[in-house]
Amino acid sequence: MEANIAILAQELQVRPEHAEAVVRLLDEGNTVPFIARYRKEQHGTMDDQTIRALADRLTYLRGLDARRAEVKAQIEGQGKLTDELTAAIDRAATLAEVDDLYRPYRPKRRTRASMARERGLAPLADMLWTGRAPSNDPLVLAADFMAPDKDVPDAASALAGARDILAETLSDDAALRKTLRAHVQRTGVLRTTGATEEDTVYRLYYDFKAPLGRVQSHQILAIDRGEREGALKVAVVCDDAGAQVAILRAVLHPRNPFGEVIREVARDAWDRLIFPSLEREVRGDLTTQAAEQAIHTFALNLRPLLLQPPVKNKVTLGFDPAYRTGCKLAVVDGTGRVLETSVIYPTPPHSKTEQAKRELRRLCDRHKIKCIAIGNGTASRESEIFISEFIQEYGDGLSYMVVSEAGASVYSASKLGAEEFPEFDVSLRSAISIARRLQDPLAELVKIDPKAIGVGQYQHDMPQARLGEALDGVVEDCVSAVGVDLNTASPALLGRVAGISTTVSKNITAYREQNGRFRTRRELLKVAKLGPKAFEQCAGFLRVPESKNVLDRTAVHPESYAAAQTLLTLCGYTDRDIGDLGELDARLTAYGAENAAAQCGVGVPTLRDIVKELQKPGRDPRDELPPPLLRTDVLDLADLQPGMMLTGTVRNVVDFGAFVDIGVHQDGLVHISELATRRVRHPSEVVQVGDVVDVIVLEVDAKKKRIALSMKQAKR
């Protein structure tokens, strides 16, 4: 355990006692958001992402410990475990190194080497290996091992069997494999060729090669998929001659009279056993690393997407575009309540534009609609043009935004969608979801499987359990950062709060329906299956705006209520002053933060958090971000010209750049080389999903619907 703590502290660059505290807190069943927010003194104010990274690495290290113990037990069961081997296994830093050490002792299926041993050729192999033999002629030696009854008809067959034994011995040598693995990684090149003459999306890789250390993660994932689909042939090539030299340097004694035999063995071991094994291993590692990078990028995109600023307190029209079946409309008030639904037919084949405008005008006049959220699916382009024309005619401060409807259809047809809106059909549920995505992205998107939200790359090729775990963690962190209204939150949103399970979230809703609104946080303890531990984990992230206790409306944890009261008293305030504490910082400075923290019985980091909450109770961190970009008119792809300056919204960030919505229904790509004047290692250093950015058009390919943009040239 101490060794793992040291590794975690070194890799994450934190103090050992802080790493140890996080491990202890995790083992006690505490959630990451709770640890990050309410146990800062114990871990030195690590953020939630660092704590999750520590938890992931801890899982690997514990898995490595378990594998070491398993391997040692297996070898000991064979009576072959030595002190030297035990020490080597304990020193192994990766699962691959542990498996290399176990390789000679692992039960094997019948191989050429095992069959040669059955024929009694092991002594011949030993003589060739050591060079200690009655003759320097290998065939003369081998003649003594001829045994027609054992399928060894001549000396050549005996010699071949001995070489097979030695080749497998070399292949099982852990130190040699470690050397050769490094050689492949250093000199290896990933090479792909087309497996078909057809023009496919993989044409870029029909003649592609790159050093293993320089292949980008998105390239690896594309190549893997192309190989699976039969479009590509993939191989790793490396310095074979150098590998064989490394083998001989490690195993061939200069005075061994059977040097030529050992050279043949080295060639055979490399070509037949070692390299194919290492090629599979290296490609597997590349895929694993690419998947981890893709998951990391997906998580980076998901966080700002969920934390997009809401469009609060505005009546919003959800517009779900379609052709034949008509565009579905849903009017939603500022709290997300559905006011009215309708269907219009402004798009082909009906093209009832004037009739659709009359219905839209009626809805806007009746409900005082201020925003229109248009889904970006089928018929979105035609719908956007129609809405833009309507806004120009209607005016009255009306604006619109094209909203990603990724996952909306899945939600609409789901059990959750049916439970939430049993009175509406599937298509109308989609319109409601689109409107709510503009009003409060977080509250609506938590209802959808994160993998279906559409801000990743190759997410369906990822290890699904690992991807789900990472994305669920991001959702939990975002929900905890914003906080949840206990009296209005849906079961889906409540279920994403730290410490609350799906069952408990439904129990909270049921309690609310039976007993009315929660009056205090403490009332949560009356909910079925929500015990003291769950209350400790979730209470700080739940808000009760109607509570008489102002602290119930803040992110101050109930365990710190006494500390908050003491702080107010020390600084000359009362509960009634909360939210109007303009001089609190100055008074705290005068008193001394450390002295005040000691008086309140908390650490300085917790005291600082309490101060922020008392100054702005119930604050929403999303309100501090730039508002979403709402539009009143629309551009066409044909309108774009190189050099045109535009403002757009970042929709997706991938390893090679960022896709930006500039209002033409086709996102443009800002390649990584066009993001900034400085060198950028990853696009996430410069932009994130939801950012509003200035861009300049570099190139437009109308046929392929590709738009090349630049940010570094778009300086206003």
C-alpha positions in Angstrom: 0.0 0.0 0.0 2.8 2.4 0.9 4.4 1.7 -2.5 1.2 2.5 -4.3 0.8 5.8 -2.4 4.3 6.8 -3.3 3.6 6.0 -7.0 0.3 8.0 -6.9 2.0 11.0 -5.2 4.8 11.1 -7.7 2.7 10.6 -10.9 0.0 13.1 -9.9 2.6 15.5 -8.2 0.7 15.7 -4.9 1.9 15.2 -1.4 1.9 11.5 -0.1 -0.3 12.3 2.8 -2.8 13.9 0.5 -2.8 10.9 -1.8 -3.2 8.6 1.2 -6.1 10.6 2.5 -8.0 10.3 -0.9 -7.4 6.6 -1.0 -8.8 6.3 2.5 -11.8 8.4 1.7 -12.5 6.4 -1.4 -12.2 3.1 0.5 -14.7 4.5 3.1 -17.3 4.8 0.3 -17.2 8.5 -0.3 -18.0 9.9 -3.7 -15.5 11.9 -5.8 -17.7 15.1 -5.8 -18.1 14.9 -2.0 -14.3 14.4 -1.4 -13.4 17.2 -3.8 -15.9 19.7 -2.4 -16.1 18.9 1.3 -12.8 17.3 2.3 -10.4 19.8 0.9 -8.3 20.1 4.1 -7.5 16.3 3.9 -6.4 16.2 0.3 -4.9 19.7 -0.3 -7.7 21.0 -2.5 -7.3 18.6 -5.3 -10.0 19.1 -8.0 -12.5 16.4 -9.0 -10.6 15.5 -12.2 -7.4 14.8 -10.3 -9.2 12.7 -7.7 -10.8 10.7 -10.5 -7.4 10.2 -12.2 -6.0 9.0 -8.8 -8.9 6.6 -8.4 -8.4 5.2 -11.9 -4.7 4.7 -11.4 -5.3 3.2 -7.9 -7.6 0.6 -9.6 -4.8 -0.3 -12.0 -2.1 -0.5 -9.3 -4.4 -2.7 -7.2 -5.0 -4.9 -10.2 -1.3 -5.1 -10.7 -0.8 -6.2 -7.1 -3.5 -8.9 -7.5 -1.9 -10.2 -10.7 1.5 -10.3 -9.0 0.1 -12.4 -6.1 -1.8 -14.7 -8.6 1.4 -15.3 -10.7 3.5 -16.0 -7.6 0.9 -18.4 -6.3 0.8 -20.2 -9.7 4.6 -20.5 -9.9 4.9 -21.6 -6.2 2.3 -24.3 -6.9 4.8 -25.7 -9.5 7.6 -25.6 -6.9 9.6 -23.2 -9.0 9.3 -19.9 -7.2 12.7 -18.5 -6.1 13.6 -15.4 -4.1 15.1 -13.9 -7.2 11.9 -14.5 -9.3 9.8 -13.2 -6.4 11.8 -10.0 -6.4 11.6 -9.6 -10.1 7.8 -10.0 -10.1 7.5 -7.5 -7.2 9.6 -5.0 -9.3 7.5 -5.4 -12.4 5.8 -2.0 -13.1 3.3 -3.2 -15.6 1.0 -6.1 -16.3 3.0 -6.9 -19.4 6.2 -7.2 -17.4 4.5 -9.5 -14.9 3.1 -11.7 -17.7 6.6 -11.8 -19.3 8.0 -13.3 -16.1 5.1 -15.8 -15.9 5.4 -16.8 -19.5 7.9 -19.7 -19.0 5.7 -21.2 -16.3 2.3 -20.7 -17.9 0.6 -23.9 -19.0 0.9 -24.1 -22.8 -0.9 -25.9 -25.5 1.2 -28.4 -27.5 3.8 -26.6 -29.5 6.6 -27.6 -31.7 9.0 -27.2 -28.7 6.8 -29.2 -26.3 6.6 -32.0 -28.9 10.4 -31.9 -29.3 10.8 -32.3 -25.5 8.5 -35.3 -25.6 10.8 -36.8 -28.2 13.7 -36.5 -25.8 15.5 -33.7 -27.6 15.9 -31.3 -24.6 19.5 -32.6 -23.8 20.5 -31.9 -27.3 19.1 -28.3 -27.0 21.1 -27.8 -23.8 24.4 -28.9 -25.5 23.8 -26.5 -28.4 22.9 -23.7 -26.0 25.9 -24.1 -23.6 28.4 -25.2 -26.3 29.6 -28.0 -24.0 29.4 -31.2 -26.1 31.6 -34.1 -27.2 31.6 -32.8 -30.8 31.5 -29.5 -32.5 29.5 -30.8 -35.4 25.8 -30.3 -34.6 24.7 -33.1 -37.0 27.1 -35.5 -35.3 25.6 -34.6 -32.0 22.1 -34.9 -33.3 22.7 -38.3 -34.7 22.7 -39.7 -31.2 19.2 -38.6 -30.7 17.6 -40.3 -33.7 14.6 -42.3 -32.7 12.4 -43.5 -35.6 9.8 -44.7 -33.1 9.5 -41.2 -31.7 9.2 -39.5 -35.1 12.9 -38.5 -35.2 14.0 -40.4 -38.3 17.3 -38.6 -38.9 19.9 -36.2 -37.4 18.3 -33.2 -39.3 15.0 -33.9 -37.6 16.6 -34.1 -34.2 18.5 -30.8 -34.8 15.3 -29.1 -36.0 13.5 -30.2 -32.8 16.3 -28.9 -30.6 16.2 -25.5 -32.4 12.4 -25.4 -31.8 13.1 -25.8 -28.0 15.7 -23.1 -28.0 13.5 -20.7 -30.0 10.7 -21.1 -27.5 13.2 -20.6 -24.6 14.3 -17.3 -26.2 10.6 -16.3 -26.7 9.9 -16.9 -23.0 12.9 -14.9 -21.7 11.4 -11.9 -19.8 14.5 -9.7 -20.0 14.9 -10.4 -23.7 11.3 -9.6 -24.4 11.6 -6.3 -22.5 14.6 -5.4 -24.6 12.9 -6.3 -27.9 9.6 -4.6 -26.9 11.5 -1.4 -26.5 13.3 -2.0 -29.9 9.9 -2.4 -31.6 8.5 0.7 -30.0 11.6 2.6 -31.0 12.1 1.5 -34.6 8.6 0.2 -35.4 6.4 1.8 -38.2 2.7 1.3 -38.6 2.0 0.7 -42.3 -1.4 0.4 -44.0 -2.4 -0.4 -47.5 -5.8 -0.6 -49.2 -7.5 -4.0 -49.3 -9.8 -2.8 -52.1 -9.7 -0.6 -55.1 -13.0 1.0 -54.2 -13.1 4.7 -53.1 -13.9 4.5 -49.4 -13.7 6.8 -46.4 -10.4 5.1 -45.6 -8.7 6.2 -48.9 -6.3 8.4 -46.9 -4.9 5.2 -45.4 -4.5 3.2 -48.6 -0.7 4.0 -48.6 0.1 5.3 -45.1 3.0 4.8 -42.7 4.1 6.5 -39.5 6.5 5.7 -36.7 4.6 4.0 -33.8 5.4 6.9 -31.5 3.9 9.5 -33.8 0.6 7.8 -34.9 -2.2 10.0 -33.7 -5.0 8.4 -31.7 -7.7 9.3 -34.2 -5.6 7.7 -36.9 -5.2 4.5 -34.9 -9.0 4.3 -34.3 -9.7 4.9 -38.0 -7.2 2.3 -39.1 -8.6 -0.2 -36.7 -12.1 0.3 -38.0 -10.9 0.2 -41.6 -9.2 -3.1 -40.9 -12.3 -4.6 -39.3 -14.4 -3.5 -42.2 -12.0 -5.1 -44.7 -10.9 -1.9 -46.3 -7.3 -1.9 -45.0 -4.4 -4.2 -44.5 -2.3 -3.3 -41.4 1.2 -4.3 -40.3 3.9 -3.2 -38.0 7.4 -3.2 -39.6 10.6 -2.6 -37.7 14.4 -3.1 -37.9 14.5 -7.0 -38.0 18.2 -7.1 -38.4 18.7 -5.0 -35.3 16.4 -7.2 -33.4 18.3 -10.3 -34.2 21.6 -8.6 -33.3 20.0 -7.7 -29.9 19.0 -11.3 -29.4 22.5 -12.6 -30.3 24.2 -10.0 -28.1 22.1 -11.2 -25.2 22.4 -15.0 -25.6 25.4 -16.0 -27.9 28.7 -16.7 -26.2 31.5 -15.8 -28.5 33.2 -19.2 -27.9 30.1 -21.3 -28.5 31.1 -23.6 -31.4 27.4 -23.8 -32.4 27.1 -20.1 -33.2 25.6 -20.7 -36.6 22.9 -22.9 -35.0 22.1 -20.2 -32.4 21.9 -17.6 -35.2 19.3 -19.7 -37.0 17.5 -20.1 -33.7 17.5 -16.3 -33.2 16.1 -15.7 -36.7 13.4 -18.3 -36.2 12.5 -17.1 -32.7 12.2 -13.5 -33.9 10.3 -14.2 -37.1 8.0 -17.0 -35.9 7.4 -16.3 -32.1 8.7 -13.1 -30.7 7.8 -10.5 -33.4 4.2 -11.7 -34.1 3.6 -11.7 -30.3 5.1 -8.2 -29.9 3.2 -6.9 -32.9 -0.1 -8.0 -31.4 0.9 -6.5 -28.1 2.1 -3.2 -29.6 -1.0 -2.8 -31.7 -3.2 -3.7 -28.7 -1.3 -1.0 -26.7 -1.8 1.5 -29.4 -5.5 0.8 -29.5 -5.8 1.0 -25.7 -3.9 4.3 -25.6 -6.0 5.7 -28.5 -9.2 4.6 -26.8 -8.1 6.3 -23.5 -7.3 9.5 -25.4 -10.6 9.4 -27.2 -12.4 8.8 -23.9 -10.5 11.7 -22.4 -11.4 13.9 -25.3 -15.0 12.9 -25.1 -15.0 13.7 -21.3 -13.4 17.1 -22.1 -16.1 17.9 -24.6 -19.0 16.6 -22.4 -18.1 18.8 -19.4 -18.5 22.2 -21.1 -21.5 20.9 -23.1 -23.3 20.0 -19.9 -22.3 23.3 -18.3 -23.5 25.5 -21.2 -25.2 28.6 -19.8 -29.0 28.1 -19.6 -31.5 30.5 -21.3 -33.4 31.2 -18.1 -37.0 32.5 -17.6 -37.8 32.7 -21.3 -40.8 31.0 -23.0 -39.2 28.8 -25.6 -40.6 27.1 -28.7 -39.1 23.6 -29.4 -39.1 23.0 -33.2 -38.5 19.4 -34.3 -38.0 19.5 -38.1 -39.3 16.9 -40.5 -40.5 16.6 -44.1 -43.5 14.4 -44.8 -44.8 14.1 -41.2 -44.6 17.8 -40.5 -42.6 19.9 -38.0 -43.5 19.3 -34.3 -43.8 22.3 -32.0 -43.8 22.5 -28.3 -44.1 25.7 -26.3 -42.4 25.5 -22.9 -42.6 28.2 -20.2 -39.6 29.5 -18.3 -39.7 26.6 -15.8 -39.9 23.9 -18.5 -43.6 23.3 -18.2 -45.3 22.4 -21.5 -47.9 25.1 -22.5 -49.1 23.9 -25.9 -48.1 21.7 -28.8 -48.8 21.8 -32.5 -47.7 20.6 -36.0 -46.9 22.7 -39.1 -45.9 21.8 -42.6 -43.6 24.4 -44.0 -41.1 21.9 -45.6 -41.5 19.8 -48.7 -43.5 17.9 -49.9 -46.3 20.0 -48.3 -44.6 23.4 -48.3 -47.5 25.1 -46.6 -45.4 28.1 -45.7 -48.0 30.8 -45.1 -50.3 28.5 -43.1 -47.3 27.5 -41.0 -46.4 31.2 -40.4 -50.0 31.9 -39.3 -49.8 29.1 -36.7 -46.4 30.2 -35.5 -47.6 33.8 -35.2 -50.6 32.6 -33.1 -48.3 30.7 -30.7 -45.9 33.6 -30.4 -48.7 36.1 -29.7 -50.5 33.9 -27.2 -47.5 32.7 -25.2 -45.0 35.6 -25.7 -42.3 33.3 -27.1 -38.8 34.8 -27.0 -36.6 31.9 -28.2 -36.9 29.2 -30.8 -34.8 26.0 -30.4 -34.5 24.2 -33.8 -33.3 20.6 -33.8 -30.4 19.9 -36.2 -31.8 16.7 -37.7 -33.6 15.9 -40.9 -35.1 19.1 -42.6 -33.2 21.3 -40.2 -31.8 23.5 -43.0 -35.2 24.2 -44.6 -36.7 24.8 -41.1 -34.0 27.2 -40.2 -34.6 29.2 -43.4 -38.3 29.3 -42.7 -37.8 30.4 -39.1 -35.3 33.1 -40.2 -37.9 34.5 -42.7 -40.6 34.4 -40.0 -38.4 36.3 -37.5 -37.6 39.0 -40.1 -41.4 39.5 -40.5 -42.4 39.1 -36.9 -39.6 40.9 -35.0 -40.5 41.6 -31.3 -37.0 40.4 -30.1 -37.5 36.9 -31.3 -34.4 34.8 -31.9 -33.4 31.2 -32.5 -30.7 28.7 -32.0 -30.0 25.4 -33.8 -29.7 22.8 -31.0 -28.1 19.4 -31.3 -30.8 16.8 -31.0 -28.4 13.9 -30.6 -30.1 11.3 -28.4 -33.4 13.1 -28.4 -35.2 10.3 -30.4 -33.7 7.7 -28.0 -35.0 9.7 -25.0 -38.4 10.2 -26.6 -38.9 6.5 -27.2 -37.5 5.5 -23.8 -39.3 4.4 -20.7 -38.1 7.6 -19.0 -39.7 9.7 -21.8 -42.9 7.8 -21.5 -43.0 8.2 -17.8 -42.3 12.0 -17.9 -44.8 12.8 -20.8 -47.3 9.9 -21.1 -49.9 12.3 -22.7 -47.6 13.1 -25.7 -46.5 10.9 -28.6 -42.8 10.3 -29.3 -42.4 13.1 -31.9 -43.8 15.7 -29.5 -41.6 14.6 -26.7 -38.6 15.3 -29.0 -39.8 18.9 -29.5 -40.2 19.3 -25.8 -36.7 17.9 -25.2 -35.2 20.3 -27.9 -36.8 23.3 -26.2 -35.6 22.3 -22.7 -32.0 21.7 -24.1 -31.8 25.4 -24.8 -33.4 26.4 -21.5 -31.3 24.2 -19.3 -28.8 21.9 -21.1 -27.7 20.1 -18.0 -31.1 19.1 -16.7 -32.2 17.8 -20.1 -29.0 16.0 -21.2 -28.7 14.0 -18.0 -31.7 12.0 -19.3 -29.6 10.7 -22.2 -26.9 8.1 -22.2 -23.7 10.3 -22.4 -22.4 8.2 -25.4 -25.4 9.3 -27.4 -24.9 13.1 -26.9 -22.6 13.3 -29.9 -19.4 15.2 -28.9 -16.8 12.4 -29.2 -15.0 10.5 -31.9 -15.3 6.7 -32.5 -17.2 6.4 -29.2 -18.9 3.2 -30.4 -15.4 1.6 -30.8 -14.4 2.3 -27.2 -14.5 -0.2 -24.4 -18.1 0.6 -23.5 -17.8 -0.1 -19.7 -14.7 2.2 -19.4 -16.3 4.9 -21.6 -19.6 4.7 -19.6 -17.7 5.0 -16.3 -15.7 8.0 -17.4 -18.7 9.9 -18.9 -20.9 9.1 -15.9 -18.2 10.6 -13.7 -18.2 13.8 -15.7 -22.0 14.0 -15.5 -21.9 13.5 -11.7 -19.2 16.2 -11.3 -21.2 18.7 -13.5 -24.5 18.1 -11.6 -22.7 18.5 -8.3 -21.0 21.7 -9.4 -24.3 23.4 -10.4 -26.5 21.9 -7.7 -30.0 20.6 -7.9 -33.3 22.0 -6.8 -34.7 19.2 -4.6 -38.3 20.3 -5.2 -38.3 20.5 -9.0 -35.6 18.1 -10.2 -36.6 15.1 -12.3 -35.7 11.6 -11.1 -33.1 11.4 -13.9 -31.4 14.6 -12.6 -31.6 13.5 -8.9 -30.1 10.1 -9.9 -27.0 11.9 -11.1 -26.3 13.6 -7.7 -23.4 12.1 -5.8 -24.6 9.5 -3.3 -28.1 9.1 -4.8 -28.9 5.9 -6.6 -31.7 5.4 -9.2 -33.9 3.8 -6.6 -33.4 6.6 -4.1 -34.0 9.3 -6.8 -37.4 7.7 -7.4 -38.1 7.5 -3.7 -37.4 11.2 -3.4 -39.9 12.0 -6.1 -42.5 9.7 -4.6 -42.0 11.3 -1.2 -42.4 14.8 -2.8 -45.6 13.7 -4.5 -47.1 12.3 -1.2 -45.9 15.0 1.2 -45.5 18.1 -0.9 -42.4 20.1 -1.3 -39.4 19.5 1.0 -39.1 22.2 3.6 -35.5 21.5 4.7 -32.6 19.4 3.7 -32.9 17.4 6.9 -36.2 16.1 5.7 -34.3 14.0 3.2 -33.6 11.5 6.0 -37.3 10.6 5.9 -37.0 9.3 2.3 -36.9 5.5 2.1 -33.4 4.0 1.7 -31.7 7.4 2.1 -29.6 6.8 5.2 -27.0 8.9 7.1 -24.2 8.0 4.7 -26.2 8.9 1.6 -27.4 12.1 3.2 -23.8 13.0 4.0 -22.8 12.5 0.3 -25.7 14.2 -1.4 -27.0 17.0 1.0 -24.5 19.7 0.0 -25.4 19.3 -3.7 -29.2 19.7 -3.2 -30.9 23.0 -2.7 -34.2 23.8 -1.0 -35.1 27.3 -2.2 -38.3 27.4 -0.1 -36.5 26.6 3.2 -36.6 29.1 6.1 -33.0 28.2 6.7 -31.1 30.3 4.1 -28.2 27.8 4.3 -30.4 25.1 2.8 -30.4 27.2 -0.4 -26.6 27.2 -0.7 -23.8 24.7 -1.3 -22.8 24.9 2.4 -22.9 21.4 3.7 -25.2 20.8 6.8 -22.1 19.6 8.7 -20.8 23.2 8.4 -24.0 25.1 9.3 -22.6 25.8 12.8 -19.3 27.0 11.3 -21.3 29.4 9.0 -23.3 30.8 11.9 -20.1 31.3 13.9 -18.5 33.1 10.9 -21.4 35.5 10.6 -21.3 36.2 14.3 -17.5 36.8 14.3 -17.9 39.3 11.4 -20.9 41.1 12.9 -23.7 39.7 10.7 -26.9 37.7 11.2 -28.8 35.2 9.0 -30.9 38.1 7.6 -27.7 39.6 6.0 -26.9 36.6 3.9 -26.7 37.7 0.3 -25.9 41.2 1.3 -22.4 40.8 2.8 -20.4 43.4 0.9 -17.9 43.9 3.6 -17.5 40.2 4.6 -14.1 39.8 2.8 -12.7 42.9 4.5 -13.9 42.0 7.9 -12.6 38.4 7.5 -9.2 39.8 6.5 -9.2 42.1 9.5 -10.0 39.2 11.8 -7.6 36.8 10.1 -8.8 33.8 8.0 -6.8 31.3 10.0 -8.1 32.6 13.3 -11.6 32.6 12.0 -11.2 29.1 10.7 -10.0 27.9 14.1 -12.9 29.6 15.8 -15.4 28.0 13.4 -13.8 24.5 13.6 -13.0 24.2 9.9 -10.0 24.5 7.7 -9.3 27.7 5.7 -10.3 26.1 2.3 -13.8 25.2 3.7 -14.1 28.7 5.3 -13.4 30.3 1.9 -16.1 28.1 0.3 -18.6 29.1 3.0 -17.8 32.8 2.4 -18.5 32.5 -1.3 -21.9 30.8 -0.6 -22.9 33.4 2.0 -22.1 36.2 -0.5 -24.1 34.6 -3.4 -26.5 32.0 -2.0 -27.8 29.7 -4.6 -25.4 31.0 -7.3 -25.3 29.1 -10.6 -21.7 28.9 -11.8 -23.0 28.8 -15.4 -24.3 32.3 -15.1 -20.6 33.5 -15.2 -20.1 32.1 -18.6 -20.8 33.9 -21.9 -24.4 33.4 -23.0 -25.2 31.1 -26.0 -25.2 32.6 -29.5 -28.8 33.3 -30.6 -29.4 34.1 -34.3 -32.1 36.0 -36.2 -30.9 35.2 -39.8 -29.4 32.4 -41.7 -26.5 31.9 -44.2 -26.2 29.5 -47.0 -23.2 27.5 -47.9 -23.1 29.3 -51.3 -22.9 32.6 -49.4 -19.5 31.7 -47.9 -16.4 33.2 -49.5 -12.7 32.9 -48.5 -11.8 35.7 -46.2 -15.3 36.1 -44.7 -15.3 36.9 -41.0 -17.9 35.1 -38.9 -18.8 34.3 -35.3 -19.7 30.7 -34.4 -20.1 28.2 -31.6 -17.7 25.3 -31.0 -19.8 22.1 -31.4 -17.1 19.4 -31.0 -13.4 19.2 -30.2 -11.4 16.3 -31.6 -7.7 15.5 -31.6 -7.1 17.2 -35.0 -9.1 20.3 -34.5 -12.5 21.8 -33.6 -15.8 21.9 -35.5 -17.6 25.2 -35.4 -21.3 26.0 -36.2 -21.2 29.2 -38.2 -24.9 29.2 -39.1 -24.9 27.4 -42.4 -26.1 24.0 -41.1 -22.7 22.5 -41.9 -20.0 22.8 -39.2 -16.7 24.1 -40.4 -13.4 22.6 -39.3 -10.7 24.7 -37.6 -7.6 22.4 -38.0 -5.3 22.3 -35.0 -2.7 24.2 -37.0 -5.2 27.1 -37.5 -6.3 27.4 -33.8 -3.6 29.7 -32.6 -0.3 31.4 -33.7 1.6 29.3 -31.1 2.1 25.5 -31.3 -0.9 23.7 -30.0 -0.5 20.1 -28.6 -4.2 19.5 -28.4 -7.2 21.6 -29.4 -8.6 21.5 -25.9 -5.8 23.9 -24.9 -7.5 26.6 -26.9 -11.2 25.9 -27.2 -14.0 23.8 -25.6 -17.5 22.9 -26.6 -19.9 25.9 -26.3 -17.2 28.6 -26.8 -18.3 31.4 -29.0 -15.4 32.2 -31.4 -14.4 34.5 -34.3 -13.3 32.6 -37.4 -12.3 33.4 -40.9 -13.3 31.3 -43.9 -10.2 29.7 -45.6 -11.8 27.4 -48.1 -15.2 26.1 -49.1 -15.8 22.8 -50.9 -19.5 22.8 -51.8 -19.4 19.4 -53.4 -18.1 17.6 -50.4 -19.7 20.1 -48.0 -16.4 20.9 -46.3 -15.6 24.3 -44.8 -12.0 25.1 -43.7 -11.8 27.8 -41.0 -9.1 29.6 -39.1 -9.1 31.3 -35.7 -5.5 32.5 -35.8 -6.2 34.7 -38.8 -9.6 36.0 -37.4 -8.3 38.8 -35.2 -10.8 41.6 -35.1 
